[in-house]
Amino acid sequence: MHFFKKRKKEKTLEKKFDELNDHVLTEWDKKRPQKVEQYVVEHLEQALQTAREIDDIKAEYRVVTSYLNDIQAIEELPEDERAALTEIAYNITSLNKARDEFLHTERKITDVQYMQMQQEEQNVPSAINRLKSNEAYRDTLNKDMKYLEREKEGWQLFKEDLIHEQKKLKNAVYIVIGLSVTAALVLLILQFILEIPMQLGWTILIFCAVAGVSLISLRLMNSKTEYKKAEASIKRAIVLLNQIKIKYVNITNAIDYSCEKFHVENAAELNTVWEYYLEAIKQREKFERNNDDLSYYTERLMRQLSKCKLYDTRIWITQAQALANHHEMVETTHELVERRQKLRDRIEQSAELTKSQIEDVEGMMRWVDEEMRQQFQEIIESIQKLASA
């Protein structure tokens, strides 16, 4: 019996956010209030999104806890009531087995997938569309990240080329000056020692020296301008890359969770499972129309369970085997405990991330004016309240 089977994630939340470590604000940026405010607003939006995720996880955590409480209530029933419940569940399990044997050759999905589709029947169509949309968005973000990485690397190579070129140009200035001085000494020797008129030579020398130094200086100035442009482009690429990485991590988390929830690898597989489920439903409905015994025992099961005042009684229709078999009930309990622990871990990870984001924002508060600082502080308090609710 697999109540909510979960697959191990390939990448944890911490590893994904380790990628978001590029430095964004320089010391010069921190002196610009508008730049700092933009930085703070972006990080507050990220913290709010994480806090909302915590709220959603806590809601699911409470549901899982309710299921565990239901199991405990069933296990604590008086012996006669538990025996009656076991008998009913055993009959339902036997009827379900007979039904499954009837449909065995037609089945294309597992029991786990069927039960999951049955439990989430109202939500699956929207879940398929949402998962398709999220996968398309993730692919777009991945392409954008690769493009920005290439752009950043291109500008970095261009920057290195400019540094090398500037060194060459500076050396060229020294060479021109050295040659000019040497030529001037030669002209002096020819003019004053050999008494040869060198007015034309001096004119040519001065022109060549001035022209050479001027051309090199102009090229050096242009290289410095290009260098500043390259630095600005690299910084811009890093900022955009960080923003896209955050979106990529969030959308990947959403995709991973949906795939784990429905025991699939992607939206295409979920859609296939859903189509198989609809086909199986048609077949099972045709068979169950004549299955009066199953309806009878199901009604008895509901009446028996209604006395226990459970959080959810109808789910035990598909979990009758756990009621009939103690080993299956133990396994179901174990899986729910594991699931609750994973949810608790996610809450702790997200809470730690929210705390880190808020600390990052608070570290920037001293660079904003008092009025904005007060507004940001109110937002921080709201986020903290939401995360701890």
Backbone torsions as a table, in degrees:
resi	resn	phi	psi	omega
1	MET	NA	124.0	-179.8
2	HIS	-122.3	104.7	-174.5
3	PHE	-71.7	-57.4	177.4
4	PHE	-141.0	82.9	-176.7
5	LYS	-71.6	136.4	-177.8
6	LYS	-123.3	139.9	174.2
7	ARG	-97.0	151.1	-178.6
8	LYS	-71.2	133.3	179.4
9	LYS	-71.9	145.2	179.0
10	GLU	-80.9	-26.4	-179.0
11	LYS	-136.7	124.4	-178.0
12	THR	-80.0	166.3	179.6
13	LEU	-59.9	-39.8	-177.9
14	GLU	-65.2	-41.9	-178.1
15	LYS	-65.5	-37.2	-179.5
16	LYS	-65.9	-40.5	-177.1
17	PHE	-81.5	-10.0	173.4
18	ASP	-66.2	-21.9	179.9
19	GLU	-70.8	-20.2	-173.0
20	LEU	-92.2	61.9	-173.6
21	ASN	-121.2	12.0	178.3
22	ASP	-71.9	139.3	178.9
23	HIS	-76.9	132.3	-175.3
24	VAL	-106.0	-54.0	-176.0
25	LEU	-89.7	125.7	174.0
26	THR	-89.1	172.8	177.8
27	GLU	-61.2	-35.0	177.7
28	TRP	-66.1	-40.8	178.5
29	ASP	-61.3	-37.1	-177.1
30	LYS	-65.6	-19.3	178.0
31	LYS	-85.8	-1.9	-179.3
32	ARG	-108.9	103.8	-175.8
33	PRO	-53.4	-40.4	-178.0
34	GLN	-63.8	-39.6	179.2
35	LYS	-66.0	-42.6	-179.7
36	VAL	-65.9	-43.2	179.9
37	GLU	-61.4	-41.4	177.4
38	GLN	-61.3	-43.1	178.7
39	TYR	-60.6	-45.3	-178.2
40	VAL	-64.9	-44.6	-179.3
41	VAL	-60.6	-43.8	-179.8
42	GLU	-61.5	-43.2	-178.5
43	HIS	-72.3	-31.2	175.3
44	LEU	-67.8	-37.3	176.3
45	GLU	-62.3	-41.4	178.6
46	GLN	-64.2	-43.2	-179.9
47	ALA	-64.1	-39.9	179.1
48	LEU	-64.1	-40.9	178.6
49	GLN	-63.1	-41.4	178.5
50	THR	-65.9	-40.0	179.4
51	ALA	-63.9	-38.6	177.1
52	ARG	-65.2	-37.2	176.9
53	GLU	-62.3	-40.0	177.9
54	ILE	-59.7	-43.0	-179.5
55	ASP	-61.9	-41.6	178.4
56	ASP	-65.3	-42.5	-179.2
57	ILE	-64.5	-40.0	179.5
58	LYS	-62.8	-36.6	178.5
59	ALA	-63.3	-43.3	177.8
60	GLU	-68.2	-35.2	177.3
61	TYR	-59.2	-41.5	179.8
62	ARG	-66.2	-35.9	177.7
63	VAL	-63.8	-47.0	179.9
64	VAL	-61.2	-41.4	178.1
65	THR	-62.0	-37.7	178.3
66	SER	-63.6	-39.5	177.3
67	TYR	-63.7	-40.7	177.7
68	LEU	-64.6	-38.7	177.1
69	ASN	-64.4	-37.0	177.3
70	ASP	-62.3	-43.6	179.6
71	ILE	-61.6	-43.2	179.9
72	GLN	-62.4	-40.7	179.8
73	ALA	-63.9	-39.0	178.7
74	ILE	-66.9	-43.1	-179.0
75	GLU	-65.3	-25.1	-177.2
76	GLU	-93.7	7.6	178.4
77	LEU	-64.6	152.1	173.9
78	PRO	-57.3	153.8	-172.7
79	GLU	-57.2	-41.9	-178.3
80	ASP	-67.5	-40.4	178.5
81	GLU	-67.6	-39.1	179.2
82	ARG	-66.1	-37.6	179.2
83	ALA	-65.6	-42.7	178.4
84	ALA	-62.4	-42.4	179.3
85	LEU	-63.7	-41.0	179.0
86	THR	-63.5	-40.7	179.6
87	GLU	-63.2	-45.8	179.0
88	ILE	-61.5	-45.6	-178.8
89	ALA	-63.1	-37.9	179.6
90	TYR	-63.4	-43.1	178.2
91	ASN	-63.3	-41.7	178.0
92	ILE	-63.8	-42.1	179.1
93	THR	-61.7	-42.6	179.5
94	SER	-63.9	-43.2	178.7
95	LEU	-64.9	-40.3	177.2
96	ASN	-63.6	-38.3	178.5
97	LYS	-63.2	-44.6	178.2
98	ALA	-62.0	-40.4	178.6
99	ARG	-64.7	-41.6	179.5
100	ASP	-65.8	-36.4	177.3
101	GLU	-64.8	-37.4	177.6
102	PHE	-62.4	-36.6	-176.2
103	LEU	-99.4	7.8	-170.9
104	HIS	-57.3	-45.2	-175.3
105	THR	-70.3	-17.4	-176.9
106	GLU	-98.3	-10.4	-173.7
107	ARG	-72.9	135.5	179.2
108	LYS	-124.7	0.2	177.0
109	ILE	-129.7	159.0	-178.8
110	THR	-78.3	166.0	177.1
111	ASP	-60.6	-40.4	-179.7
112	VAL	-61.6	-45.6	179.8
113	GLN	-65.2	-40.5	-179.7
114	TYR	-62.7	-46.4	-179.6
115	MET	-64.3	-37.8	179.1
116	GLN	-65.3	-43.5	177.7
117	MET	-62.8	-38.9	-179.1
118	GLN	-65.5	-42.2	-179.3
119	GLN	-69.9	-32.6	-175.4
120	GLU	-108.5	21.9	-171.1
121	GLU	-53.1	-40.8	-177.5
122	GLN	-71.3	-23.7	-173.1
123	ASN	-101.0	-14.0	-172.3
124	VAL	-62.2	-48.4	-179.1
125	PRO	-55.1	-45.6	178.7
126	SER	-68.5	-33.4	178.4
127	ALA	-65.2	-38.5	177.9
128	ILE	-62.4	-48.7	-179.5
129	ASN	-62.8	-41.5	180.0
130	ARG	-65.5	-40.8	-179.8
131	LEU	-67.0	-40.1	176.4
132	LYS	-60.8	-45.7	180.0
133	SER	-62.7	-42.9	180.0
134	ASN	-65.0	-39.3	179.0
135	GLU	-66.1	-40.7	177.6
136	ALA	-64.0	-41.7	178.9
137	TYR	-65.5	-39.9	178.1
138	ARG	-62.9	-41.8	178.5
139	ASP	-62.5	-39.3	178.0
140	THR	-64.2	-44.2	178.3
141	LEU	-63.0	-38.5	179.2
142	ASN	-63.4	-42.5	176.9
143	LYS	-63.5	-41.6	179.4
144	ASP	-63.1	-40.4	179.2
145	MET	-64.0	-43.3	179.1
146	LYS	-63.3	-40.7	179.0
147	TYR	-63.0	-45.4	-179.6
148	LEU	-67.1	-35.2	176.1
149	GLU	-62.1	-45.3	178.3
150	ARG	-63.7	-40.7	-179.8
151	GLU	-64.6	-43.4	178.7
152	LYS	-62.3	-44.4	179.1
153	GLU	-63.9	-38.5	178.3
154	GLY	-62.2	-45.3	178.8
155	TRP	-66.6	-34.8	178.1
156	GLN	-66.3	-40.5	176.1
157	LEU	-64.9	-40.5	178.3
158	PHE	-63.0	-39.4	178.1
159	LYS	-62.5	-43.8	179.1
160	GLU	-64.5	-38.4	176.9
161	ASP	-62.6	-39.5	179.5
162	LEU	-65.2	-40.4	178.0
163	ILE	-61.0	-44.5	178.5
164	HIS	-63.3	-40.5	-179.5
165	GLU	-65.9	-41.1	179.7
166	GLN	-62.1	-38.5	176.7
167	LYS	-62.0	-42.8	178.8
168	LYS	-63.6	-41.8	-179.1
169	LEU	-65.3	-39.8	177.5
170	LYS	-64.2	-40.7	176.2
171	ASN	-63.9	-37.2	179.8
172	ALA	-64.0	-36.6	177.6
173	VAL	-61.2	-45.4	-180.0
174	TYR	-64.1	-36.7	179.0
175	ILE	-65.3	-44.8	179.8
176	VAL	-61.8	-43.8	179.2
177	ILE	-63.7	-42.9	179.6
178	GLY	-62.2	-44.7	178.3
179	LEU	-64.8	-38.1	179.9
180	SER	-64.8	-42.7	179.0
181	VAL	-64.1	-41.6	178.6
182	THR	-63.0	-45.4	179.4
183	ALA	-63.1	-37.3	179.5
184	ALA	-64.7	-40.4	177.3
185	LEU	-62.9	-40.8	177.7
186	VAL	-62.2	-43.8	179.6
187	LEU	-64.0	-38.6	178.7
188	LEU	-63.3	-42.7	178.6
189	ILE	-62.0	-45.7	-179.2
190	LEU	-65.3	-35.5	-174.6
191	GLN	-80.2	-44.3	-172.8
192	PHE	-95.5	-29.6	-179.4
193	ILE	-90.6	-47.8	-179.8
194	LEU	-92.1	-4.5	177.7
195	GLU	53.4	46.3	176.1
196	ILE	-101.2	129.9	179.1
197	PRO	-63.4	125.9	-175.8
198	MET	-126.1	28.0	-179.8
199	GLN	-59.5	-42.9	179.9
200	LEU	-65.6	-39.3	179.8
201	GLY	-63.7	-43.5	177.2
202	TRP	-61.8	-40.3	179.3
203	THR	-61.9	-46.5	-179.6
204	ILE	-64.1	-42.0	-178.6
205	LEU	-62.7	-47.4	-179.1
206	ILE	-62.8	-42.2	-179.9
207	PHE	-62.7	-46.8	-178.6
208	CYS	-64.4	-41.9	-178.9
209	ALA	-63.8	-46.8	-179.4
210	VAL	-64.4	-44.0	-179.0
211	ALA	-63.2	-44.1	-178.8
212	GLY	-63.0	-48.4	-179.4
213	VAL	-63.9	-39.0	-178.7
214	SER	-65.0	-45.9	-179.6
215	LEU	-62.3	-43.7	-180.0
216	ILE	-65.3	-39.5	-180.0
217	SER	-64.3	-42.2	178.5
218	LEU	-62.2	-43.0	178.7
219	ARG	-64.9	-37.0	179.0
220	LEU	-66.4	-40.9	177.3
221	MET	-63.5	-42.3	178.6
222	ASN	-63.8	-38.6	179.0
223	SER	-64.7	-39.4	178.5
224	LYS	-65.8	-38.1	176.9
225	THR	-62.9	-44.4	178.0
226	GLU	-63.8	-33.7	179.4
227	TYR	-63.7	-44.2	178.2
228	LYS	-63.6	-39.5	178.4
229	LYS	-63.0	-41.5	179.3
230	ALA	-63.5	-42.9	179.5
231	GLU	-62.3	-43.4	179.6
232	ALA	-64.2	-39.2	-179.9
233	SER	-67.4	-38.7	178.3
234	ILE	-63.6	-44.8	-179.4
235	LYS	-63.3	-41.2	179.2
236	ARG	-63.9	-42.3	179.0
237	ALA	-62.4	-38.9	179.8
238	ILE	-65.7	-43.2	179.5
239	VAL	-61.2	-48.3	179.7
240	LEU	-64.2	-38.0	-179.7
241	LEU	-64.1	-41.0	178.6
242	ASN	-63.5	-43.0	-179.9
243	GLN	-62.7	-42.7	-179.2
244	ILE	-69.4	-36.2	179.1
245	LYS	-61.9	-41.4	179.2
246	ILE	-62.8	-45.1	178.3
247	LYS	-63.6	-39.4	-179.5
248	TYR	-63.4	-43.4	179.3
249	VAL	-63.3	-45.0	-178.9
250	ASN	-63.2	-44.4	-178.0
251	ILE	-71.0	-33.2	177.6
252	THR	-66.9	-40.2	176.0
253	ASN	-59.2	-44.0	-179.5
254	ALA	-63.9	-41.6	179.5
255	ILE	-65.7	-46.5	-179.4
256	ASP	-58.6	-43.7	-178.1
257	TYR	-66.0	-42.4	179.3
258	SER	-63.6	-41.5	179.6
259	CYS	-65.2	-41.1	178.3
260	GLU	-66.6	-39.1	-178.0
261	LYS	-63.0	-39.2	-177.0
262	PHE	-102.9	6.8	175.6
263	HIS	59.7	43.3	179.4
264	VAL	-130.8	172.0	179.8
265	GLU	-97.3	-29.0	-176.8
266	ASN	-161.0	-180.0	-177.3
267	ALA	-66.3	-35.3	-180.0
268	ALA	-62.6	-42.3	178.9
269	GLU	-67.8	-38.7	177.9
270	LEU	-62.6	-40.9	178.9
271	ASN	-64.3	-39.7	178.0
272	THR	-64.4	-45.2	178.5
273	VAL	-60.5	-41.1	179.9
274	TRP	-63.0	-41.8	178.2
275	GLU	-65.1	-41.1	176.1
276	TYR	-62.7	-39.2	179.7
277	TYR	-63.6	-45.1	179.2
278	LEU	-61.4	-38.1	177.0
279	GLU	-64.6	-43.7	179.2
280	ALA	-64.6	-36.6	179.2
281	ILE	-60.4	-44.3	180.0
282	LYS	-60.8	-42.6	-179.7
283	GLN	-67.1	-43.2	-177.8
284	ARG	-69.3	-37.0	178.5
285	GLU	-63.2	-38.0	178.4
286	LYS	-62.9	-41.2	-179.7
287	PHE	-73.6	-39.9	-174.0
288	GLU	-73.3	-15.6	176.7
289	ARG	-61.1	-28.4	179.9
290	ASN	-103.1	9.1	-175.8
291	ASN	-99.8	71.0	-177.3
292	ASP	-66.3	-33.5	-178.3
293	ASP	-62.9	-41.0	-179.6
294	LEU	-64.1	-40.7	177.9
295	SER	-63.8	-41.6	-178.9
296	TYR	-61.0	-49.8	-178.7
297	TYR	-70.2	-29.8	176.8
298	THR	-65.3	-42.6	178.0
299	GLU	-63.9	-41.4	177.0
300	ARG	-62.1	-40.3	179.2
301	LEU	-62.3	-43.6	-179.9
302	MET	-64.0	-41.3	179.1
303	ARG	-64.9	-40.6	-179.7
304	GLN	-66.3	-42.9	-178.3
305	LEU	-72.9	-28.1	-179.7
306	SER	-62.7	-23.4	178.0
307	LYS	-71.0	-21.6	-176.9
308	CYS	-84.9	-9.9	-179.5
309	LYS	54.4	56.7	-178.9
310	LEU	-82.6	163.0	175.6
311	TYR	-65.6	-43.0	-178.4
312	ASP	-144.2	110.5	-179.5
313	THR	-89.5	-32.3	-173.2
314	ARG	-68.5	-24.3	-179.0
315	ILE	-64.5	-23.3	-178.4
316	TRP	-75.0	-9.3	172.8
317	ILE	-63.1	-42.0	179.2
318	THR	-88.3	-5.9	179.7
319	GLN	-116.6	27.4	-176.7
320	ALA	-61.5	-30.1	-179.1
321	GLN	-62.8	-32.4	177.8
322	ALA	-68.8	-32.0	177.5
323	LEU	-73.5	-31.3	-176.7
324	ALA	-86.2	-22.2	-174.1
325	ASN	-128.1	116.9	-177.6
326	HIS	-60.7	-38.7	179.4
327	HIS	-60.1	-41.8	178.5
328	GLU	-65.6	-36.8	177.7
329	MET	-64.9	-40.6	177.5
330	VAL	-62.8	-42.9	179.9
331	GLU	-65.1	-41.6	177.8
332	THR	-61.3	-44.5	178.6
333	THR	-60.6	-43.6	-179.9
334	HIS	-60.9	-43.4	-179.7
335	GLU	-65.6	-39.6	178.2
336	LEU	-66.6	-39.0	177.7
337	VAL	-63.2	-43.0	178.1
338	GLU	-62.7	-42.6	179.9
339	ARG	-63.4	-42.7	179.4
340	ARG	-63.2	-37.2	179.0
341	GLN	-65.8	-40.0	177.8
342	LYS	-64.3	-39.1	176.9
343	LEU	-65.2	-40.0	177.9
344	ARG	-62.9	-41.1	177.9
345	ASP	-62.4	-41.2	178.7
346	ARG	-64.8	-38.2	177.3
347	ILE	-62.0	-44.5	-179.3
348	GLU	-65.3	-42.8	179.3
349	GLN	-63.0	-46.1	-179.5
350	SER	-66.0	-37.8	178.1
351	ALA	-64.1	-40.1	178.4
352	GLU	-65.0	-40.0	178.2
353	LEU	-65.0	-43.4	178.0
354	THR	-60.5	-43.6	178.6
355	LYS	-60.5	-42.9	179.8
356	SER	-64.5	-41.4	179.6
357	GLN	-64.4	-41.8	-179.9
358	ILE	-67.0	-41.1	177.6
359	GLU	-61.3	-38.8	177.8
360	ASP	-61.9	-43.3	179.0
361	VAL	-65.1	-45.8	-178.5
362	GLU	-62.2	-29.6	177.3
363	GLY	-67.9	-20.8	-179.6
364	MET	-97.3	-6.0	-173.3
365	MET	-63.2	-29.5	-176.5
366	ARG	-70.1	-11.5	179.7
367	TRP	-98.1	6.4	176.7
368	VAL	-113.9	160.9	-177.6
369	ASP	-73.6	168.4	-172.1
370	GLU	-62.5	-41.3	-177.8
371	GLU	-63.3	-46.5	179.0
372	MET	-67.5	-35.5	-179.4
373	ARG	-61.7	-40.3	179.8
374	GLN	-66.2	-41.7	178.2
375	GLN	-64.0	-43.7	179.1
376	PHE	-62.6	-38.4	-178.7
377	GLN	-64.8	-38.0	177.8
378	GLU	-64.2	-40.0	178.4
379	ILE	-64.6	-42.7	179.5
380	ILE	-59.5	-44.0	179.9
381	GLU	-63.0	-38.1	178.1
382	SER	-65.2	-41.4	179.4
383	ILE	-64.8	-43.2	-179.7
384	GLN	-63.8	-38.3	178.5
385	LYS	-65.1	-42.9	178.7
386	LEU	-64.6	-41.1	-177.8
387	ALA	-69.2	-27.2	-176.5
388	SER	-100.9	0.6	-177.1
389	ALA	-65.6	NA	NA
